[in-house]
Amino acid sequence: MKSGENRWVIFGTGYAGKSAFLILDKKVDFFINSKNKEKQNSFMDGIPILSLEDGKAQLRGKSVILGAATHEVEE
């Protein structure tokens, strides 16, 4: 991947989020996990998992994959 190239953000770290991660060939900047505080501020395969608040602050210009389907994600 070229330096400066936009990478993906995945919202969700469950089954769908992990599947998207593999489909995107692991070219992901970070995950957002809004529910599981134990996963927040940790890593999945070397990629940071952020809280909703921290993730929203870093979304500018990034493409997002929804790997979760909840009312909170829709908002």
Distance bins in CASP14 RR format, pairs under 12 A and 6 or more apart:
PFRMAT RR
TARGET T0000
AUTHOR 0000-0000-0000
RMODE 2
METHOD distances of the structure
MODEL  1
1 7 1 0 0 1 0 0 0 0 0 0 0
1 8 0 0 0 0 0 1 0 0 0 0 0
1 24 0 0 0 0 0 1 0 0 0 0 0
1 25 0 0 0 0 1 0 0 0 0 0 0
1 26 0 0 0 0 0 1 0 0 0 0 0
1 27 1 0 1 0 0 0 0 0 0 0 0
1 28 0 0 0 0 0 1 0 0 0 0 0
1 29 0 0 0 0 0 1 0 0 0 0 0
2 27 0 0 0 0 0 1 0 0 0 0 0
4 27 0 0 0 0 0 1 0 0 0 0 0
4 29 0 0 0 0 0 1 0 0 0 0 0
4 61 0 0 0 0 0 1 0 0 0 0 0
4 62 0 0 0 0 0 1 0 0 0 0 0
5 27 0 0 0 0 1 0 0 0 0 0 0
5 29 0 0 0 0 0 1 0 0 0 0 0
5 62 0 0 0 0 0 1 0 0 0 0 0
5 63 0 0 0 0 0 1 0 0 0 0 0
6 24 0 0 0 0 0 1 0 0 0 0 0
6 27 0 0 0 0 1 0 0 0 0 0 0
6 28 0 0 0 0 0 1 0 0 0 0 0
6 29 0 0 0 0 1 0 0 0 0 0 0
6 59 0 0 0 0 0 1 0 0 0 0 0
6 60 0 0 0 0 0 1 0 0 0 0 0
6 61 1 0 0 1 0 0 0 0 0 0 0
6 62 1 0 0 1 0 0 0 0 0 0 0
6 63 1 0 0 1 0 0 0 0 0 0 0
6 64 0 0 0 0 0 1 0 0 0 0 0
7 21 0 0 0 0 0 1 0 0 0 0 0
7 24 0 0 0 0 1 0 0 0 0 0 0
7 25 0 0 0 0 0 1 0 0 0 0 0
7 26 0 0 0 0 1 0 0 0 0 0 0
7 27 1 0 1 0 0 0 0 0 0 0 0
7 28 1 0 1 0 0 0 0 0 0 0 0
7 29 1 0 1 0 0 0 0 0 0 0 0
7 30 0 0 0 0 1 0 0 0 0 0 0
7 31 0 0 0 0 0 1 0 0 0 0 0
7 47 0 0 0 0 1 0 0 0 0 0 0
7 48 0 0 0 0 0 1 0 0 0 0 0
7 58 0 0 0 0 0 1 0 0 0 0 0
7 61 0 0 0 0 0 1 0 0 0 0 0
7 62 1 0 0 1 0 0 0 0 0 0 0
7 63 0 0 0 0 1 0 0 0 0 0 0
7 64 0 0 0 0 0 1 0 0 0 0 0
7 65 0 0 0 0 0 1 0 0 0 0 0
8 17 0 0 0 0 0 1 0 0 0 0 0
8 20 1 0 0 1 0 0 0 0 0 0 0
8 21 0 0 0 0 1 0 0 0 0 0 0
8 23 0 0 0 0 1 0 0 0 0 0 0
8 24 1 0 1 0 0 0 0 0 0 0 0
8 25 0 0 0 0 1 0 0 0 0 0 0
8 26 0 0 0 0 1 0 0 0 0 0 0
8 27 1 0 0 1 0 0 0 0 0 0 0
8 28 1 0 1 0 0 0 0 0 0 0 0
8 29 1 0 0 1 0 0 0 0 0 0 0
8 30 0 0 0 0 1 0 0 0 0 0 0
8 31 0 0 0 0 1 0 0 0 0 0 0
8 32 0 0 0 0 0 1 0 0 0 0 0
8 47 0 0 0 0 0 1 0 0 0 0 0
8 59 0 0 0 0 0 1 0 0 0 0 0
8 61 0 0 0 0 0 1 0 0 0 0 0
8 62 1 0 0 1 0 0 0 0 0 0 0
8 63 1 0 1 0 0 0 0 0 0 0 0
8 64 1 0 0 1 0 0 0 0 0 0 0
8 65 1 0 1 0 0 0 0 0 0 0 0
8 66 0 0 0 0 0 1 0 0 0 0 0
8 67 0 0 0 0 0 1 0 0 0 0 0
9 17 0 0 0 0 0 1 0 0 0 0 0
9 20 0 0 0 0 0 1 0 0 0 0 0
9 21 0 0 0 0 0 1 0 0 0 0 0
9 24 0 0 0 0 0 1 0 0 0 0 0
9 27 0 0 0 0 0 1 0 0 0 0 0
9 28 1 0 0 1 0 0 0 0 0 0 0
9 29 1 0 1 0 0 0 0 0 0 0 0
9 30 1 0 1 0 0 0 0 0 0 0 0
9 31 1 0 0 1 0 0 0 0 0 0 0
9 32 1 0 0 1 0 0 0 0 0 0 0
9 33 0 0 0 0 0 1 0 0 0 0 0
9 47 0 0 0 0 1 0 0 0 0 0 0
9 48 0 0 0 0 0 1 0 0 0 0 0
9 49 0 0 0 0 0 1 0 0 0 0 0
9 50 0 0 0 0 1 0 0 0 0 0 0
9 52 0 0 0 0 0 1 0 0 0 0 0
9 54 0 0 0 0 0 1 0 0 0 0 0
9 55 1 0 0 1 0 0 0 0 0 0 0
9 56 0 0 0 0 0 1 0 0 0 0 0
9 57 0 0 0 0 0 1 0 0 0 0 0
9 58 1 0 0 1 0 0 0 0 0 0 0
9 59 1 0 0 1 0 0 0 0 0 0 0
9 60 0 0 0 0 0 1 0 0 0 0 0
9 61 0 0 0 0 1 0 0 0 0 0 0
9 62 1 0 1 0 0 0 0 0 0 0 0
9 63 1 0 0 1 0 0 0 0 0 0 0
9 64 1 0 1 0 0 0 0 0 0 0 0
9 65 1 0 0 1 0 0 0 0 0 0 0
9 66 0 0 0 0 1 0 0 0 0 0 0
9 67 0 0 0 0 0 1 0 0 0 0 0
10 16 0 0 0 0 1 0 0 0 0 0 0
10 17 1 0 1 0 0 0 0 0 0 0 0
10 18 0 0 0 0 1 0 0 0 0 0 0
10 19 0 0 0 0 1 0 0 0 0 0 0
10 20 1 0 1 0 0 0 0 0 0 0 0
10 21 1 0 0 1 0 0 0 0 0 0 0
10 22 0 0 0 0 0 1 0 0 0 0 0
10 23 0 0 0 0 0 1 0 0 0 0 0
10 24 1 0 0 1 0 0 0 0 0 0 0
10 26 0 0 0 0 0 1 0 0 0 0 0
10 27 0 0 0 0 0 1 0 0 0 0 0
10 28 1 0 1 0 0 0 0 0 0 0 0
10 29 0 0 0 0 1 0 0 0 0 0 0
10 30 1 0 0 1 0 0 0 0 0 0 0
10 31 1 0 1 0 0 0 0 0 0 0 0
10 32 1 0 0 1 0 0 0 0 0 0 0
10 33 0 0 0 0 1 0 0 0 0 0 0
10 44 0 0 0 0 1 0 0 0 0 0 0
10 45 0 0 0 0 0 1 0 0 0 0 0
10 47 0 0 0 0 1 0 0 0 0 0 0
10 48 0 0 0 0 0 1 0 0 0 0 0
10 49 0 0 0 0 1 0 0 0 0 0 0
10 50 0 0 0 0 0 1 0 0 0 0 0
10 55 0 0 0 0 0 1 0 0 0 0 0
10 59 0 0 0 0 0 1 0 0 0 0 0
10 62 0 0 0 0 0 1 0 0 0 0 0
10 63 0 0 0 0 0 1 0 0 0 0 0
10 64 1 0 0 1 0 0 0 0 0 0 0
10 65 1 0 1 0 0 0 0 0 0 0 0
10 66 0 0 0 0 1 0 0 0 0 0 0
10 67 1 0 0 1 0 0 0 0 0 0 0
10 68 0 0 0 0 1 0 0 0 0 0 0
10 73 0 0 0 0 0 1 0 0 0 0 0
11 17 0 0 0 0 1 0 0 0 0 0 0
11 20 0 0 0 0 1 0 0 0 0 0 0
11 21 0 0 0 0 0 1 0 0 0 0 0
11 28 0 0 0 0 0 1 0 0 0 0 0
11 30 0 0 0 0 0 1 0 0 0 0 0
11 31 1 0 0 1 0 0 0 0 0 0 0
11 32 1 0 1 0 0 0 0 0 0 0 0
11 33 0 0 0 0 1 0 0 0 0 0 0
11 34 1 0 0 1 0 0 0 0 0 0 0
11 35 0 0 0 0 0 1 0 0 0 0 0
11 49 0 0 0 0 0 1 0 0 0 0 0
11 50 0 0 0 0 0 1 0 0 0 0 0
11 51 0 0 0 0 0 1 0 0 0 0 0
11 52 0 0 0 0 1 0 0 0 0 0 0
11 55 0 0 0 0 1 0 0 0 0 0 0
11 56 0 0 0 0 0 1 0 0 0 0 0
11 59 0 0 0 0 1 0 0 0 0 0 0
11 62 0 0 0 0 0 1 0 0 0 0 0
11 63 0 0 0 0 0 1 0 0 0 0 0
11 64 1 0 1 0 0 0 0 0 0 0 0
11 65 1 0 0 1 0 0 0 0 0 0 0
11 66 1 0 1 0 0 0 0 0 0 0 0
11 67 1 0 1 0 0 0 0 0 0 0 0
11 68 1 0 1 0 0 0 0 0 0 0 0
11 69 0 0 0 0 1 0 0 0 0 0 0
11 70 0 0 0 0 1 0 0 0 0 0 0
11 72 0 0 0 0 1 0 0 0 0 0 0
11 73 1 0 1 0 0 0 0 0 0 0 0
11 74 0 0 0 0 0 1 0 0 0 0 0
11 75 0 0 0 0 0 1 0 0 0 0 0
12 18 0 0 0 0 1 0 0 0 0 0 0
12 19 0 0 0 0 0 1 0 0 0 0 0
12 20 0 0 0 0 1 0 0 0 0 0 0
12 21 0 0 0 0 1 0 0 0 0 0 0
12 28 0 0 0 0 0 1 0 0 0 0 0
12 30 0 0 0 0 0 1 0 0 0 0 0
12 31 1 0 0 1 0 0 0 0 0 0 0
12 32 1 0 0 1 0 0 0 0 0 0 0
12 33 1 0 1 0 0 0 0 0 0 0 0
12 34 1 0 0 1 0 0 0 0 0 0 0
12 35 0 0 0 0 1 0 0 0 0 0 0
12 36 0 0 0 0 1 0 0 0 0 0 0
12 39 0 0 0 0 1 0 0 0 0 0 0
12 40 0 0 0 0 0 1 0 0 0 0 0
12 44 0 0 0 0 1 0 0 0 0 0 0
12 47 0 0 0 0 0 1 0 0 0 0 0
12 49 0 0 0 0 1 0 0 0 0 0 0
12 50 0 0 0 0 0 1 0 0 0 0 0
12 51 0 0 0 0 0 1 0 0 0 0 0
12 52 0 0 0 0 0 1 0 0 0 0 0
12 55 0 0 0 0 0 1 0 0 0 0 0
12 64 0 0 0 0 0 1 0 0 0 0 0
12 65 0 0 0 0 1 0 0 0 0 0 0
12 66 1 0 0 1 0 0 0 0 0 0 0
12 67 1 0 1 0 0 0 0 0 0 0 0
12 68 1 0 1 0 0 0 0 0 0 0 0
12 69 0 0 0 0 1 0 0 0 0 0 0
12 70 0 0 0 0 1 0 0 0 0 0 0
12 72 0 0 0 0 0 1 0 0 0 0 0
12 73 1 0 0 1 0 0 0 0 0 0 0
13 19 0 0 0 0 0 1 0 0 0 0 0
13 20 0 0 0 0 0 1 0 0 0 0 0
13 21 0 0 0 0 1 0 0 0 0 0 0
13 28 0 0 0 0 0 1 0 0 0 0 0
13 30 0 0 0 0 0 1 0 0 0 0 0
13 31 1 0 1 0 0 0 0 0 0 0 0
13 32 0 0 0 0 1 0 0 0 0 0 0
13 33 1 0 1 0 0 0 0 0 0 0 0
13 34 0 0 0 0 1 0 0 0 0 0 0
13 35 0 0 0 0 1 0 0 0 0 0 0
13 36 1 0 0 1 0 0 0 0 0 0 0
13 38 0 0 0 0 0 1 0 0 0 0 0
13 39 1 0 1 0 0 0 0 0 0 0 0
13 40 0 0 0 0 1 0 0 0 0 0 0
13 42 0 0 0 0 1 0 0 0 0 0 0
13 43 0 0 0 0 0 1 0 0 0 0 0
13 44 1 0 0 1 0 0 0 0 0 0 0
13 45 0 0 0 0 0 1 0 0 0 0 0
13 47 0 0 0 0 1 0 0 0 0 0 0
13 48 0 0 0 0 0 1 0 0 0 0 0
13 49 1 0 1 0 0 0 0 0 0 0 0
13 50 0 0 0 0 0 1 0 0 0 0 0
13 51 0 0 0 0 0 1 0 0 0 0 0
13 65 0 0 0 0 0 1 0 0 0 0 0
13 67 0 0 0 0 1 0 0 0 0 0 0
13 68 0 0 0 0 1 0 0 0 0 0 0
14 20 0 0 0 0 1 0 0 0 0 0 0
14 21 0 0 0 0 1 0 0 0 0 0 0
14 31 0 0 0 0 1 0 0 0 0 0 0
14 32 0 0 0 0 0 1 0 0 0 0 0
14 33 0 0 0 0 1 0 0 0 0 0 0
14 34 0 0 0 0 0 1 0 0 0 0 0
14 35 0 0 0 0 0 1 0 0 0 0 0
14 36 0 0 0 0 1 0 0 0 0 0 0
14 39 0 0 0 0 1 0 0 0 0 0 0
14 44 0 0 0 0 1 0 0 0 0 0 0
14 49 0 0 0 0 0 1 0 0 0 0 0
14 66 0 0 0 0 0 1 0 0 0 0 0
14 67 1 0 0 1 0 0 0 0 0 0 0
14 68 1 0 0 1 0 0 0 0 0 0 0
14 69 0 0 0 0 0 1 0 0 0 0 0
14 70 0 0 0 0 0 1 0 0 0 0 0
15 21 0 0 0 0 0 1 0 0 0 0 0
15 22 0 0 0 0 0 1 0 0 0 0 0
15 67 0 0 0 0 1 0 0 0 0 0 0
15 68 0 0 0 0 1 0 0 0 0 0 0
15 69 0 0 0 0 0 1 0 0 0 0 0
16 22 0 0 0 0 0 1 0 0 0 0 0
16 23 0 0 0 0 0 1 0 0 0 0 0
16 31 0 0 0 0 0 1 0 0 0 0 0
16 65 0 0 0 0 1 0 0 0 0 0 0
16 66 0 0 0 0 1 0 0 0 0 0 0
16 67 1 1 0 0 0 0 0 0 0 0 0
16 68 1 0 0 1 0 0 0 0 0 0 0
16 69 1 0 0 1 0 0 0 0 0 0 0
16 70 0 0 0 0 0 1 0 0 0 0 0
16 73 0 0 0 0 0 1 0 0 0 0 0
17 23 0 0 0 0 1 0 0 0 0 0 0
17 24 0 0 0 0 1 0 0 0 0 0 0
17 26 0 0 0 0 0 1 0 0 0 0 0
17 28 0 0 0 0 1 0 0 0 0 0 0
17 31 1 0 0 1 0 0 0 0 0 0 0
17 32 0 0 0 0 0 1 0 0 0 0 0
17 33 0 0 0 0 1 0 0 0 0 0 0
17 39 0 0 0 0 0 1 0 0 0 0 0
17 44 0 0 0 0 1 0 0 0 0 0 0
17 45 0 0 0 0 0 1 0 0 0 0 0
17 47 0 0 0 0 0 1 0 0 0 0 0
17 49 0 0 0 0 0 1 0 0 0 0 0
17 64 0 0 0 0 0 1 0 0 0 0 0
17 65 1 0 0 1 0 0 0 0 0 0 0
17 66 0 0 0 0 1 0 0 0 0 0 0
17 67 1 0 1 0 0 0 0 0 0 0 0
17 68 1 0 0 1 0 0 0 0 0 0 0
17 69 0 0 0 0 0 1 0 0 0 0 0
17 73 0 0 0 0 0 1 0 0 0 0 0
18 24 0 0 0 0 0 1 0 0 0 0 0
18 26 0 0 0 0 0 1 0 0 0 0 0
18 28 0 0 0 0 0 1 0 0 0 0 0
18 31 0 0 0 0 1 0 0 0 0 0 0
18 33 0 0 0 0 0 1 0 0 0 0 0
18 39 0 0 0 0 0 1 0 0 0 0 0
18 44 1 0 0 1 0 0 0 0 0 0 0
18 45 0 0 0 0 1 0 0 0 0 0 0
18 47 0 0 0 0 0 1 0 0 0 0 0
18 49 0 0 0 0 0 1 0 0 0 0 0
18 65 0 0 0 0 0 1 0 0 0 0 0
18 67 0 0 0 0 1 0 0 0 0 0 0
18 68 0 0 0 0 0 1 0 0 0 0 0
19 65 0 0 0 0 1 0 0 0 0 0 0
19 67 0 0 0 0 1 0 0 0 0 0 0
19 68 0 0 0 0 0 1 0 0 0 0 0
20 26 0 0 0 0 0 1 0 0 0 0 0
20 27 0 0 0 0 0 1 0 0 0 0 0
20 28 0 0 0 0 1 0 0 0 0 0 0
20 31 0 0 0 0 1 0 0 0 0 0 0
20 44 0 0 0 0 0 1 0 0 0 0 0
20 47 0 0 0 0 0 1 0 0 0 0 0
20 63 0 0 0 0 0 1 0 0 0 0 0
20 64 0 0 0 0 0 1 0 0 0 0 0
20 65 1 0 1 0 0 0 0 0 0 0 0
20 66 0 0 0 0 1 0 0 0 0 0 0
20 67 1 0 1 0 0 0 0 0 0 0 0
20 68 0 0 0 0 0 1 0 0 0 0 0
21 27 0 0 0 0 1 0 0 0 0 0 0
21 28 1 0 1 0 0 0 0 0 0 0 0
21 29 0 0 0 0 0 1 0 0 0 0 0
21 30 0 0 0 0 0 1 0 0 0 0 0
21 31 1 0 0 1 0 0 0 0 0 0 0
21 44 1 0 0 1 0 0 0 0 0 0 0
21 45 1 0 0 1 0 0 0 0 0 0 0
21 46 0 0 0 0 0 1 0 0 0 0 0
21 47 1 0 0 1 0 0 0 0 0 0 0
21 49 0 0 0 0 0 1 0 0 0 0 0
21 65 0 0 0 0 1 0 0 0 0 0 0
21 67 0 0 0 0 1 0 0 0 0 0 0
22 28 0 0 0 0 0 1 0 0 0 0 0
22 44 0 0 0 0 0 1 0 0 0 0 0
22 45 0 0 0 0 1 0 0 0 0 0 0
22 47 0 0 0 0 0 1 0 0 0 0 0
22 65 0 0 0 0 0 1 0 0 0 0 0
23 65 0 0 0 0 1 0 0 0 0 0 0
23 67 0 0 0 0 0 1 0 0 0 0 0
24 31 0 0 0 0 0 1 0 0 0 0 0
24 45 0 0 0 0 0 1 0 0 0 0 0
24 47 0 0 0 0 0 1 0 0 0 0 0
24 63 0 0 0 0 1 0 0 0 0 0 0
24 64 0 0 0 0 0 1 0 0 0 0 0
24 65 1 0 0 1 0 0 0 0 0 0 0
24 67 0 0 0 0 0 1 0 0 0 0 0
25 45 0 0 0 0 0 1 0 0 0 0 0
26 44 0 0 0 0 1 0 0 0 0 0 0
26 45 1 0 0 1 0 0 0 0 0 0 0
26 46 0 0 0 0 1 0 0 0 0 0 0
26 47 1 0 0 1 0 0 0 0 0 0 0
27 45 0 0 0 0 0 1 0 0 0 0 0
27 47 0 0 0 0 1 0 0 0 0 0 0
27 62 0 0 0 0 0 1 0 0 0 0 0
27 63 0 0 0 0 0 1 0 0 0 0 0
27 65 0 0 0 0 0 1 0 0 0 0 0
28 43 0 0 0 0 0 1 0 0 0 0 0
28 44 0 0 0 0 1 0 0 0 0 0 0
28 45 0 0 0 0 1 0 0 0 0 0 0
28 46 0 0 0 0 1 0 0 0 0 0 0
28 47 1 0 1 0 0 0 0 0 0 0 0
28 48 0 0 0 0 1 0 0 0 0 0 0
28 49 0 0 0 0 0 1 0 0 0 0 0
28 50 0 0 0 0 0 1 0 0 0 0 0
28 62 0 0 0 0 1 0 0 0 0 0 0
28 63 0 0 0 0 0 1 0 0 0 0 0
28 64 0 0 0 0 0 1 0 0 0 0 0
28 65 0 0 0 0 1 0 0 0 0 0 0
28 67 0 0 0 0 0 1 0 0 0 0 0
29 46 0 0 0 0 0 1 0 0 0 0 0
29 47 1 0 0 1 0 0 0 0 0 0 0
29 48 0 0 0 0 1 0 0 0 0 0 0
29 49 0 0 0 0 0 1 0 0 0 0 0
29 50 0 0 0 0 1 0 0 0 0 0 0
29 55 0 0 0 0 1 0 0 0 0 0 0
29 58 1 0 0 1 0 0 0 0 0 0 0
29 59 0 0 0 0 1 0 0 0 0 0 0
29 60 0 0 0 0 0 1 0 0 0 0 0
29 61 0 0 0 0 0 1 0 0 0 0 0
29 62 1 0 0 1 0 0 0 0 0 0 0
29 63 0 0 0 0 1 0 0 0 0 0 0
29 64 0 0 0 0 0 1 0 0 0 0 0
29 65 0 0 0 0 0 1 0 0 0 0 0
30 40 0 0 0 0 0 1 0 0 0 0 0
30 41 0 0 0 0 0 1 0 0 0 0 0
30 42 0 0 0 0 0 1 0 0 0 0 0
30 43 0 0 0 0 1 0 0 0 0 0 0
30 44 0 0 0 0 1 0 0 0 0 0 0
30 45 0 0 0 0 0 1 0 0 0 0 0
30 46 0 0 0 0 0 1 0 0 0 0 0
30 47 1 0 0 1 0 0 0 0 0 0 0
30 48 1 0 1 0 0 0 0 0 0 0 0
30 49 1 0 0 1 0 0 0 0 0 0 0
30 50 1 0 1 0 0 0 0 0 0 0 0
30 51 0 0 0 0 0 1 0 0 0 0 0
30 52 0 0 0 0 0 1 0 0 0 0 0
30 54 0 0 0 0 1 0 0 0 0 0 0
30 55 1 0 0 1 0 0 0 0 0 0 0
30 56 0 0 0 0 0 1 0 0 0 0 0
30 57 0 0 0 0 0 1 0 0 0 0 0
30 58 1 0 0 1 0 0 0 0 0 0 0
30 59 0 0 0 0 1 0 0 0 0 0 0
30 62 0 0 0 0 1 0 0 0 0 0 0
30 64 0 0 0 0 0 1 0 0 0 0 0
30 65 0 0 0 0 0 1 0 0 0 0 0
31 39 0 0 0 0 1 0 0 0 0 0 0
31 40 0 0 0 0 1 0 0 0 0 0 0
31 41 0 0 0 0 0 1 0 0 0 0 0
31 42 0 0 0 0 1 0 0 0 0 0 0
31 43 0 0 0 0 1 0 0 0 0 0 0
31 44 1 0 0 1 0 0 0 0 0 0 0
31 45 0 0 0 0 1 0 0 0 0 0 0
31 46 0 0 0 0 0 1 0 0 0 0 0
31 47 1 0 0 1 0 0 0 0 0 0 0
31 48 1 0 0 1 0 0 0 0 0 0 0
31 49 1 0 1 0 0 0 0 0 0 0 0
31 50 1 0 0 1 0 0 0 0 0 0 0
31 51 0 0 0 0 0 1 0 0 0 0 0
31 52 0 0 0 0 0 1 0 0 0 0 0
31 54 0 0 0 0 0 1 0 0 0 0 0
31 55 0 0 0 0 1 0 0 0 0 0 0
31 58 0 0 0 0 0 1 0 0 0 0 0
31 64 0 0 0 0 0 1 0 0 0 0 0
31 65 0 0 0 0 1 0 0 0 0 0 0
31 66 0 0 0 0 0 1 0 0 0 0 0
31 67 0 0 0 0 1 0 0 0 0 0 0
31 68 0 0 0 0 0 1 0 0 0 0 0
32 39 0 0 0 0 0 1 0 0 0 0 0
32 40 0 0 0 0 1 0 0 0 0 0 0
32 41 0 0 0 0 0 1 0 0 0 0 0
32 44 0 0 0 0 0 1 0 0 0 0 0
32 47 0 0 0 0 0 1 0 0 0 0 0
32 48 0 0 0 0 1 0 0 0 0 0 0
32 49 1 0 0 1 0 0 0 0 0 0 0
32 50 1 0 1 0 0 0 0 0 0 0 0
32 51 1 0 0 1 0 0 0 0 0 0 0
32 52 1 0 1 0 0 0 0 0 0 0 0
32 53 0 0 0 0 1 0 0 0 0 0 0
32 54 0 0 0 0 1 0 0 0 0 0 0
32 55 1 0 1 0 0 0 0 0 0 0 0
32 56 1 0 0 1 0 0 0 0 0 0 0
32 57 0 0 0 0 0 1 0 0 0 0 0
32 58 0 0 0 0 1 0 0 0 0 0 0
32 59 0 0 0 0 1 0 0 0 0 0 0
32 62 0 0 0 0 0 1 0 0 0 0 0
32 64 0 0 0 0 1 0 0 0 0 0 0
32 65 0 0 0 0 0 1 0 0 0 0 0
32 66 0 0 0 0 1 0 0 0 0 0 0
32 67 0 0 0 0 1 0 0 0 0 0 0
32 68 0 0 0 0 1 0 0 0 0 0 0
32 72 0 0 0 0 0 1 0 0 0 0 0
32 73 0 0 0 0 1 0 0 0 0 0 0
33 39 1 0 1 0 0 0 0 0 0 0 0
33 40 1 0 1 0 0 0 0 0 0 0 0
33 41 0 0 0 0 1 0 0 0 0 0 0
33 42 0 0 0 0 1 0 0 0 0 0 0
33 43 0 0 0 0 0 1 0 0 0 0 0
33 44 0 0 0 0 1 0 0 0 0 0 0
33 47 0 0 0 0 0 1 0 0 0 0 0
33 48 0 0 0 0 0 1 0 0 0 0 0
33 49 1 0 1 0 0 0 0 0 0 0 0
33 50 1 0 0 1 0 0 0 0 0 0 0
33 51 1 0 0 1 0 0 0 0 0 0 0
33 52 1 0 0 1 0 0 0 0 0 0 0
33 53 0 0 0 0 0 1 0 0 0 0 0
33 54 0 0 0 0 0 1 0 0 0 0 0
33 55 0 0 0 0 1 0 0 0 0 0 0
33 67 0 0 0 0 0 1 0 0 0 0 0
33 68 0 0 0 0 1 0 0 0 0 0 0
33 70 0 0 0 0 0 1 0 0 0 0 0
33 72 0 0 0 0 0 1 0 0 0 0 0
33 73 0 0 0 0 0 1 0 0 0 0 0
34 40 0 0 0 0 1 0 0 0 0 0 0
34 49 0 0 0 0 0 1 0 0 0 0 0
34 50 0 0 0 0 1 0 0 0 0 0 0
34 51 1 0 0 1 0 0 0 0 0 0 0
34 52 1 1 0 0 0 0 0 0 0 0 0
34 53 0 0 0 0 1 0 0 0 0 0 0
34 54 0 0 0 0 0 1 0 0 0 0 0
34 55 0 0 0 0 1 0 0 0 0 0 0
34 56 0 0 0 0 1 0 0 0 0 0 0
34 66 0 0 0 0 0 1 0 0 0 0 0
34 67 0 0 0 0 0 1 0 0 0 0 0
34 68 1 0 0 1 0 0 0 0 0 0 0
34 70 1 0 0 1 0 0 0 0 0 0 0
34 71 0 0 0 0 0 1 0 0 0 0 0
34 72 1 0 1 0 0 0 0 0 0 0 0
34 73 1 0 0 1 0 0 0 0 0 0 0
34 74 0 0 0 0 0 1 0 0 0 0 0
34 75 0 0 0 0 0 1 0 0 0 0 0
35 49 0 0 0 0 0 1 0 0 0 0 0
35 51 0 0 0 0 1 0 0 0 0 0 0
35 52 0 0 0 0 1 0 0 0 0 0 0
35 68 0 0 0 0 1 0 0 0 0 0 0
35 70 1 0 0 1 0 0 0 0 0 0 0
35 71 0 0 0 0 0 1 0 0 0 0 0
35 72 1 0 0 1 0 0 0 0 0 0 0
35 73 0 0 0 0 1 0 0 0 0 0 0
36 42 0 0 0 0 1 0 0 0 0 0 0
36 44 0 0 0 0 0 1 0 0 0 0 0
36 49 0 0 0 0 1 0 0 0 0 0 0
36 50 0 0 0 0 0 1 0 0 0 0 0
36 51 0 0 0 0 1 0 0 0 0 0 0
36 52 0 0 0 0 0 1 0 0 0 0 0
36 68 0 0 0 0 0 1 0 0 0 0 0
37 49 0 0 0 0 0 1 0 0 0 0 0
37 50 0 0 0 0 0 1 0 0 0 0 0
37 51 1 0 0 1 0 0 0 0 0 0 0
37 52 0 0 0 0 0 1 0 0 0 0 0
37 53 0 0 0 0 0 1 0 0 0 0 0
38 49 0 0 0 0 1 0 0 0 0 0 0
38 51 0 0 0 0 0 1 0 0 0 0 0
39 47 0 0 0 0 0 1 0 0 0 0 0
39 48 0 0 0 0 0 1 0 0 0 0 0
39 49 1 0 1 0 0 0 0 0 0 0 0
39 50 0 0 0 0 1 0 0 0 0 0 0
39 51 0 0 0 0 1 0 0 0 0 0 0
39 52 0 0 0 0 0 1 0 0 0 0 0
40 48 0 0 0 0 1 0 0 0 0 0 0
40 49 1 0 1 0 0 0 0 0 0 0 0
40 50 1 0 0 1 0 0 0 0 0 0 0
40 51 1 0 1 0 0 0 0 0 0 0 0
40 52 0 0 0 0 1 0 0 0 0 0 0
40 53 0 0 0 0 1 0 0 0 0 0 0
40 54 1 0 0 1 0 0 0 0 0 0 0
40 55 0 0 0 0 1 0 0 0 0 0 0
41 48 1 0 0 1 0 0 0 0 0 0 0
41 49 1 0 0 1 0 0 0 0 0 0 0
41 50 1 0 0 1 0 0 0 0 0 0 0
41 51 1 0 0 1 0 0 0 0 0 0 0
41 53 0 0 0 0 0 1 0 0 0 0 0
41 54 0 0 0 0 1 0 0 0 0 0 0
41 55 0 0 0 0 0 1 0 0 0 0 0
42 48 1 0 0 1 0 0 0 0 0 0 0
42 49 1 0 1 0 0 0 0 0 0 0 0
42 50 0 0 0 0 1 0 0 0 0 0 0
42 51 0 0 0 0 0 1 0 0 0 0 0
43 49 1 0 0 1 0 0 0 0 0 0 0
43 50 0 0 0 0 0 1 0 0 0 0 0
44 50 0 0 0 0 0 1 0 0 0 0 0
48 54 0 0 0 0 1 0 0 0 0 0 0
48 55 0 0 0 0 1 0 0 0 0 0 0
48 58 0 0 0 0 1 0 0 0 0 0 0
49 55 0 0 0 0 1 0 0 0 0 0 0
50 56 0 0 0 0 1 0 0 0 0 0 0
50 57 0 0 0 0 1 0 0 0 0 0 0
50 58 1 0 0 1 0 0 0 0 0 0 0
50 59 0 0 0 0 0 1 0 0 0 0 0
50 62 0 0 0 0 0 1 0 0 0 0 0
51 57 0 0 0 0 1 0 0 0 0 0 0
51 58 0 0 0 0 0 1 0 0 0 0 0
52 58 0 0 0 0 0 1 0 0 0 0 0
52 59 0 0 0 0 0 1 0 0 0 0 0
52 68 0 0 0 0 0 1 0 0 0 0 0
52 70 0 0 0 0 0 1 0 0 0 0 0
52 72 1 0 0 1 0 0 0 0 0 0 0
52 73 0 0 0 0 1 0 0 0 0 0 0
52 75 0 0 0 0 0 1 0 0 0 0 0
53 59 0 0 0 0 0 1 0 0 0 0 0
55 62 0 0 0 0 1 0 0 0 0 0 0
55 64 0 0 0 0 1 0 0 0 0 0 0
56 62 0 0 0 0 0 1 0 0 0 0 0
56 64 0 0 0 0 0 1 0 0 0 0 0
56 72 0 0 0 0 0 1 0 0 0 0 0
56 73 0 0 0 0 0 1 0 0 0 0 0
56 75 0 0 0 0 0 1 0 0 0 0 0
58 64 0 0 0 0 0 1 0 0 0 0 0
64 73 0 0 0 0 1 0 0 0 0 0 0
65 73 0 0 0 0 0 1 0 0 0 0 0
66 72 0 0 0 0 0 1 0 0 0 0 0
66 73 1 0 1 0 0 0 0 0 0 0 0
66 74 0 0 0 0 1 0 0 0 0 0 0
67 73 0 0 0 0 1 0 0 0 0 0 0
68 74 0 0 0 0 1 0 0 0 0 0 0
END
